[in-house]
């Protein structure tokens, strides 16, 4: 099973670099605070210089989610909407931008 780090630095980074114009069309910076085992903080820049980096930075939308829940959302085992309704996924900042995340995460 993939770790959040492998997902951010592999799958998501590849998706962004494969279609940087689509990434730029979203026009936002997302910060993910992944808690628990294999957690960490990653920033997905979908503005001027699309990419993924580990570490903290200012963001338009911040998502806080547990490590296992994040893996389940990306793999399709758990819908992001269901995780949000169950309190497993928390959003700070621009809620509208959170709705666009499926295009990036593969949902």
N, C-alpha and C positions, 0 to 999 in steps of 0.2 A: 504494500500500500504506500502511496506517495505521501510525503510530508508536505506541510504548507510551503516550506522553502523550495522544494522541488517543483511544486505547482507554480509558484510565483516566478521562479527563475528559469523554469522550463516551459511548461505549457502556455502560461499567460504571456511571457516575454516573446515566445515564438509567434503567438497569435497577433501581438502588436506589431512586431517587426515584419510579419507577413503582409500586413495591410495598414501601414502607418497613416494613410489618408483617412481611412475609416476611424482609426483611433483618434486622430485630430478632430474629426467631425463631432465627437462627443464633447471635446473642449473643456475638460475638467481634470482636477488632480484628486485622486482618491488615496486615503490612508487606511490601511488595514491593521488593526491591533488584534493579533491572534493570540489568544490566551491558552494556557495549559501546556502539555508536553509538546515539544517542537514548535512552540509559539514564537512570536517575534513581531516586529513592526515592518511593514513594507509599504512603499509608496508607488502608485501607478500613475504616471504622468501621461495624460491624454490631451495635452495642450500643445505647446510649442516644440517639445523634443520628446516624442512618445517613447516610453520605456518603463522599466521596473527597477526599483532600487530598494535595498534593505536599509532601514533606519527611519528616523523621524524627519518630517518636513511639514510645512503648512499645507493644508488640503481644503478643497471645497466641500468634501464629504468624507466623513470618517466612519468606518464600519468596525465594530468590535464583535468578535465571534470566537467561540472556542475552537481549538485546533481540529478536533474530530468533526464538529459540525461543519467547519469550513471544507474539509475534505469531502464530507458527504454531499454538500451543496454542489461543489465543482464536479463530483462524479455522478450527480443526478439522483442520488439516493434520498436527498432531502431538498424540497423546494425552498428557495430563499424567502418567499412569502410566508410559508409555514414556519420556518425558523424565526422570522420576525414576529409573527403572531404568538409564538410560544415563548418569546422572550430570549431565544437563543442567539439572536442577531440584533444588535443595537446600532442605530444610525444617528449620527450627529451632523448637523450642517444641512445641506441642500437635499431634501428628500426626493425631489424630482430627478436629481442625478443618480440616486441609488437605483431608480427604476431602469436606468440605461445600462446598469452593470452586467446584465445578462449577456449583452453583446460582447463583453470582454471576457467574462468567466466561462462562456460557452453554454450558458443556460438558454 
